[in-house]
Amino acid sequence: SYFAYLRVAGTGRRATGLTRTEDFRAWPDADLVLFPDPQDEPDVSFYGSSYFRYPTNPNLHCALVEIYHQAADCNDAQIAFSNNMTHWFRPERRAIIPHGEPGSDDSGGARPWGGLYTLPDGNWAAMYRGHVGLHNYRESEPHIERPPGVLMIARWRPHRFTGIEADLEGRMTITTVKRTSDALRLNYRCKPGGSIAAELIPTVTSRIHPDADPIPGFSFAESDLLSGDSLSAPMTWQGKADISQIGDTVAIRLKMFQAKLFAFSV
């Protein structure tokens, strides 16, 4: 079978539809699946969606959504995720591939082409078309020559599309995680002087009260601070990373200062 994500109209703004077929020569009308909502600026439209599967989880569907900002007349790209290909979530309403600074080859827009691939150095990358003119440059200023677009590469370190960031100090709790390893590892980046601490909480109920006591030996007071930048740093408590004795499930409370958490494993 085949499927395609297409640009569709009929919503007042451009959006994305999904169509499926068993016969590549005959495609039914696309169903609306991804569209601007009240959290978006009123001039936003979706010009297209470049689909791919998450590199380490084939059941997680991803799309680089080309965003057209009609008032500014430029394009950039956000990322969206789905578990079923029809219901999509954009965790951050900001560009994951922004257009460039004035004078750059992509100052007028960044339009994704295709999916994701892994570079020889292990980083993730996607191709996009950068251009210096605004989207309607040719129509509004026909006397000015418009240079052709150029193919460019956007790169990310693995598992760093989005994250939770504390500009100053912030706290969060990850509830009811099934433990599959003997260490808590974090993919994170700290600003100079930034840090991350963690404590583990027993998940004896379906809800974790904000004042729930930590597991003895795994509190903030015993947590060793993480700093710097790492893709998979083990969290330690008084120098020990082994959490094999805490049980099959656990909740994780994090305290961050000028840091961004991209992913975790436990």
N, C-alpha and C positions, 0 to 999 in steps of 0.2 A: 504494500500500500504506500501511498504518497501523501504528503501534506505540505502546505505552503502557508506562510504568513504574508498577507497582502495588505496594502493600504486601502482603506475603505472610507466612504463618505456617508452622509446621512445623519451624522450626529451634531452637525453644526461646526465641527472641527475635524480635521483629518485624524484617523485612528487606525487600529490594526485589527484585521480579521483573520480567522483560521478556516481553511478549507481542506478537506480530505477526499481522496479518490482512490479507487482501485485501477482506474483507467487513466493513464497520464494524458490522453487526448481529450478527456472530458472532465471538467472540474465544476462542481456545484458552487453556488454562491457562498461567499465566506461569511461566517458568523462573527459578530463583534466580540472580541475577547480582551482588548487592551486599549484604553482610551483615556484622554485627559479627564480629571475629576476636580472637585472643588478645592483640593489641596494644591492644584497647579495654578500658575498664573493664567489670567484670562486670554492671553494671546498665544498660548502654547498649543501646538498641534504635533501629532506623531507622523513623521514622514515615512518611516519604515522600521522594521525590526529584524536584526540579524540574529538568527537562532543558533544556539549550540547547547550541548549538554555539559554540565559541570565536570571538569576533568577527572575528579576522584569519586564522583557519584552520578552514574548514568540515569538515575531516577530523578535528578534535580535538573529541571529545564531552565535555560537562561536565554536572555535576549538583550542585545545592545539596541536600545530604542533611540532612533534618531529624532531629536527634539528640534522643531522649528519654532523659533521665537519671532513671531510675526512683527512685533513692534520694533525690535532691534534688527530684523531681517537677517538673522544668522542662525547657524545650526550647531548643535553639539550632541552628545550622546549620554544617556543614562542607562543603568542596568536594571533589569527586572528578573524575577525568579518565579517559578511555578512548580507545583508537585504533580499537576495533571494536564498541563499544556493549555488550559482554558482560563484558569483563575490566576492572575498574575499579581505580584507584589513588588513594589519599588521601595526598598528600605530607606533610600536617601533620594530626595528630590533635588539632586544636584548632579552636575556633569561628571561622569567617570572618564569621558574623553572631552575635555573642554576645547574650545577654539583657542588659537594661540594669541600671543601678544601682538600689538601693532608692528608691522614690518616682517612678521614671520610668514612662512608659506601657508599656514592654516589660520591666519588672522581673521578671515571672513567666515570660516566654518570648518567643522570636522564631521564628516559623514561616514559612518562605519560601513565596511564592505566585508561580508563573510563572517565566519565564526572565530573561534579561539584556537591557538596552537601553542605548543611549547617550544621555546628557543633552546639552542644547545646549552646555554648557561643555566637552564632550569626555570627561567622566568616565563611568565605567560604573556602572550602578545595577540593583538588583533590589528588588522589592516584597516585604514580609513583614508578617505580622500580629503585632503586639505586644499582650501582655496583662499585666495586673498580678497576677492570681490564678495560683496554681500549677495544674498540669494537672488534678489531682483535687480542686481547691478546693471545688467545689460539693458533691461527695459527702462529703468529710471535715468540712466546716464549712457545712452547709446554711443555718444561721441568719445567715450573713454574706453581704451582697449582693455579687455579683460584677459589676464594671463590664464593659461590652462591650469587645471587642478593638478596636484601631485599626489602620488601614493605615499602614505606615511605609516609608521608603526607606533601603536600605543603599547606600553609595556607595564606589567605589574609583577611584583613578587608574588609567589604562590599564596592563594587564599586571602588576598588583600584587596578584593573589589570594594568592600564596605567594612565599616567597623563602628564601635561605640567609643566615643571620645570624651575625655574629661579635660576641658580647657584649663580648669583649676583643679579642685577636688571633687570627686564624684564616687558614688557607691551604687552597686547593682547586685542582684541575686539571681543566679541561674538555678531554677528549681528542678528537682526530681530527674537527675541524669543517671542513666544506667552506666555503671563503671565497667569498662572493658580492658583497662590496663592498670598498671601498678603505680602510675604517676599522673599528676595533672600537668599538662604542658600548654603553654600559651604562645600564640603568635601575636606579637605586639610591637609597638614602637613608642618610646618615651622621648619627650623633649629633654634638653639638658636640665638636670635636676629633677626630672620626673621619675615616678616609681609606681609599682603595682604590688599590692599585698593581697593575700587571700586567706580565707578561713573556710573550713568544711563544716557542714551542718547535717545532722542525721535527718533523713526524710521519713519520719514516722507518721506524718499526716500528709494529706494532699495539698495543704497550704503551709507556707513557711512564714511564720510571724517575723516581722523585722527585728524583734528582740530575742529571737530563738538563740539558745546557747550553742556555741560551736562544739564539735567533737574535741574532747580533751587531747591536747598535743597539737591541734590544728587550728589554733586561733590566730587572730591578727597579731596578738602580742608575741606569738612564737614564730610568725611568718618572717622569712627572709625576703627583703625587698628585691624585686626585679627592676632593672634599669637598662638603658641602652636600647638595642634593637635586635630582635630575634624572631626567627620563624617557628621555633619549637623549643622553648626554654622550659626545663622542669621547675615547678614551684617547689620550694623546700621550706621546712619548718625546723629551725635549729639545726640546719645542715642536712636534714633527712628528706628525701623525696618519696620514699616508699609509702603508699597509701593502701596496701593490699589488705590491711586489717579492718578497714572502715565499713565493709559490707558491700552489697551488690549495687546499691543506689546511694546517691549523695546529692546534696545541694551545695552550691558554691557561692560564697559571698566575696565580692571583689571590692577593693578600695583602690582607687586610681588617682594619681596626681599628675597633671599635664602628660597624659598618656592616652594611647589609642589601642584598643583590643580588637583584633581582626578575627581571631578564631581560637578555639581551645579543643583539647582532647583529654579524655579522662577514662 
